[in-house]
Amino acid sequence: MSNARNLPTTFTDEREEVDLTKYPTAKALVERASEFFAEVKNMTPGQDLEKYLNENYGPGNPYYEDFCKYVRQGIKNNEGWCATIQIDGARYRRSRVSLPKPATHHFSITTVFMDSQEVYRGEYHSHPYGEINCVIQIDEGAELKGMKGWQGAGWTSPGAGTHHYPEVRKGAVVALYFLLAGRISFAANESMPQPLIV
């Protein structure tokens, strides 16, 4: 298993976001995500929401397909807004597309690109308020590991207080993740207990 080395302990662009006036695709993504948030803003992250999203908002759903379209365009055309900040070289990088604000129902929007055929681990972190994570395959068959196991195209939704390594295998994915109030912590470690319900 490969591990990222010399990773920062904080999100380097924590107070910055993509300039949407420069990137029409990023602006379209934020606008579409805001519509999605209006539908899910009162739902609680965790295994029940993960199941609900995979059953009702997975591949074939207009929101999911639009998220994939915008993210893949941003990555494949190297537009300069999608997962541009290197964390461990080109294979692990991210961008804060939007900070939490009223227009996004107080969710932040972040893109994380990870690419490895072998299992590769990113930066250990916790989700104080939980997370909603849209898994977008850049390579067919690529998977991201959530709290309940490996996920290809679809969703993961770690519950409040959970913590883990983001892991990828079988190619490249983008984790398009949404955080209420933008809350994420890199102070967690593996020795900490998980909540009873993850």
C-alpha positions as CSV (number, residue, x, y, z in Angstrom):
1,M,0.0,0.0,0.0
2,S,1.4,3.4,-0.9
3,N,1.1,6.3,1.5
4,A,1.3,10.1,0.8
5,R,4.5,11.5,2.3
6,N,5.2,14.9,3.9
7,L,1.6,16.0,3.8
8,P,0.6,19.3,5.4
9,T,-1.5,19.3,8.6
10,T,-3.9,21.9,7.4
11,F,-5.8,22.6,4.1
12,T,-3.4,25.1,2.5
13,D,-6.3,27.0,0.7
14,E,-8.7,26.9,3.6
15,R,-9.6,30.5,3.3
16,E,-9.5,30.7,-0.5
17,E,-11.9,29.6,-3.2
18,V,-11.9,29.4,-7.0
19,D,-12.7,32.7,-8.7
20,L,-15.9,31.7,-10.5
21,T,-15.8,34.8,-12.7
22,K,-12.8,33.2,-14.5
23,Y,-14.1,29.7,-14.8
24,P,-17.6,29.2,-16.3
25,T,-17.5,25.4,-15.7
26,A,-16.8,25.9,-12.0
27,K,-19.6,28.5,-11.8
28,A,-22.0,26.0,-13.4
29,L,-20.9,23.4,-10.9
30,V,-21.5,25.6,-8.0
31,E,-24.9,26.7,-9.3
32,R,-26.0,23.1,-9.9
33,A,-24.7,22.0,-6.5
34,S,-26.7,24.8,-4.8
35,E,-29.8,23.3,-6.4
36,F,-28.8,19.9,-5.1
37,F,-28.2,21.3,-1.6
38,A,-31.7,22.7,-1.5
39,E,-33.0,19.2,-1.7
40,V,-30.6,17.5,0.8
41,K,-29.8,20.3,3.2
42,N,-31.9,18.9,6.1
43,M,-30.6,15.3,5.7
44,T,-28.0,13.9,8.1
45,P,-24.7,12.5,6.8
46,G,-24.2,8.8,7.6
47,Q,-24.9,5.4,6.3
48,D,-28.6,6.0,5.8
49,L,-27.9,9.1,3.6
50,E,-25.2,7.2,1.7
51,K,-27.7,4.5,0.8
52,Y,-30.4,7.1,-0.1
53,L,-28.0,9.1,-2.3
54,N,-26.9,5.9,-4.2
55,E,-30.4,4.8,-4.7
56,N,-31.9,8.2,-5.7
57,Y,-29.0,10.4,-6.9
58,G,-26.6,7.9,-8.4
59,P,-25.5,7.4,-12.0
60,G,-28.3,8.4,-14.3
61,N,-29.7,11.1,-12.0
62,P,-29.4,14.5,-13.6
63,Y,-27.5,16.0,-10.7
64,Y,-25.0,13.2,-10.6
65,E,-24.5,13.3,-14.4
66,D,-24.0,17.1,-14.4
67,F,-21.5,16.9,-11.5
68,C,-19.6,14.3,-13.5
69,K,-19.7,16.4,-16.7
70,Y,-18.4,19.6,-15.1
71,V,-15.6,17.8,-13.1
72,R,-14.4,15.7,-16.0
73,Q,-14.4,18.8,-18.2
74,G,-12.3,20.6,-15.6
75,I,-9.8,17.8,-15.2
76,K,-9.5,16.6,-18.8
77,N,-9.3,20.1,-20.3
78,N,-6.9,21.2,-17.5
79,E,-9.1,24.3,-17.1
80,G,-7.2,25.5,-14.0
81,W,-9.9,25.3,-11.3
82,C,-10.5,21.6,-10.6
83,A,-8.1,19.9,-8.1
84,T,-5.1,22.1,-8.9
85,I,-3.3,22.3,-5.6
86,Q,-0.8,19.4,-5.3
87,I,-0.7,17.6,-2.0
88,D,1.4,14.7,-3.0
89,G,2.4,15.5,-6.6
90,A,0.1,15.3,-9.5
91,R,-1.6,12.1,-8.2
92,Y,-3.1,13.7,-5.1
93,R,-4.4,17.3,-5.4
94,R,-7.4,19.4,-4.5
95,S,-9.2,22.8,-4.9
96,R,-11.7,24.6,-2.7
97,V,-14.3,25.5,-5.4
98,S,-16.6,27.4,-3.0
99,L,-16.5,28.4,0.6
100,P,-19.8,27.9,2.6
101,K,-22.2,30.8,2.1
102,P,-25.9,31.4,1.9
103,A,-26.0,30.7,-1.8
104,T,-24.7,27.2,-1.2
105,H,-26.9,26.6,1.8
106,H,-23.7,26.9,3.9
107,F,-21.9,23.9,2.3
108,S,-18.4,24.2,1.0
109,I,-17.5,22.5,-2.3
110,T,-14.1,20.8,-2.8
111,T,-12.6,18.7,-5.5
112,V,-10.0,16.1,-4.7
113,F,-8.2,14.2,-7.4
114,M,-6.5,10.9,-6.5
115,D,-4.9,8.5,-9.0
116,S,-3.3,5.1,-8.4
117,Q,-3.7,1.6,-9.6
118,E,-2.6,0.2,-6.3
119,V,-4.3,1.2,-3.0
120,Y,-3.1,4.7,-2.2
121,R,-3.8,6.6,0.9
122,G,-4.2,10.4,1.2
123,E,-4.3,12.6,4.3
124,Y,-6.0,11.4,7.5
125,H,-8.9,13.6,8.5
126,S,-12.2,13.8,10.4
127,H,-15.6,15.1,9.5
128,P,-16.9,17.1,12.5
129,Y,-20.4,17.5,10.8
130,G,-20.1,14.6,8.4
131,E,-19.6,14.7,4.7
132,I,-21.5,14.2,1.4
133,N,-19.1,12.9,-1.2
134,C,-19.9,12.4,-4.9
135,V,-17.5,9.9,-6.4
136,I,-16.7,10.7,-10.0
137,Q,-14.7,8.2,-12.0
138,I,-12.1,9.7,-14.3
139,D,-10.9,6.1,-15.2
140,E,-13.5,3.4,-15.7
141,G,-13.5,1.0,-12.7
142,A,-11.7,3.3,-10.3
143,E,-12.9,3.3,-6.7
144,L,-12.8,5.5,-3.6
145,K,-13.0,3.9,-0.2
146,G,-15.7,5.3,2.2
147,M,-16.5,4.4,5.7
148,K,-18.6,1.4,4.4
149,G,-16.1,0.1,1.9
150,W,-15.1,0.7,-1.8
151,Q,-17.4,2.8,-4.0
152,G,-17.2,3.3,-7.7
153,A,-19.5,5.8,-9.4
154,G,-21.9,7.0,-6.8
155,W,-21.8,8.5,-3.3
156,T,-20.2,8.1,0.2
157,S,-21.5,10.0,3.2
158,P,-19.4,9.6,6.4
159,G,-21.3,10.5,9.5
160,A,-20.4,13.3,12.0
161,G,-17.2,12.6,14.0
162,T,-15.9,9.9,11.7
163,H,-12.3,9.9,10.6
164,H,-10.3,8.0,8.0
165,Y,-7.7,8.0,5.2
166,P,-9.2,8.7,1.8
167,E,-8.1,5.8,-0.4
168,V,-8.2,5.1,-4.1
169,R,-7.5,2.1,-6.3
170,K,-7.8,1.0,-9.9
171,G,-7.2,4.5,-11.4
172,A,-8.2,8.1,-11.0
173,V,-11.3,9.5,-9.3
174,V,-12.4,12.9,-8.2
175,A,-14.1,13.1,-4.8
176,L,-16.5,16.1,-5.1
177,Y,-17.2,16.6,-1.5
178,F,-19.6,18.9,0.3
179,L,-19.1,19.9,4.0
180,L,-21.6,21.7,6.1
181,A,-20.0,25.0,7.3
182,G,-16.8,23.8,5.5
183,R,-15.9,21.8,8.6
184,I,-13.0,19.3,8.2
185,S,-10.2,18.5,10.7
186,F,-6.7,17.2,10.0
187,A,-6.0,16.7,13.8
188,A,-7.6,13.2,14.0
189,N,-5.5,10.1,14.1
190,E,-6.1,6.3,13.8
191,S,-6.1,5.7,17.5
192,M,-9.2,7.8,18.1
193,P,-12.5,5.8,18.5
194,Q,-15.1,6.0,15.7
195,P,-18.6,7.1,16.5
196,L,-21.0,4.2,17.2
197,I,-22.7,4.8,13.9
198,V,-20.4,5.6,10.9
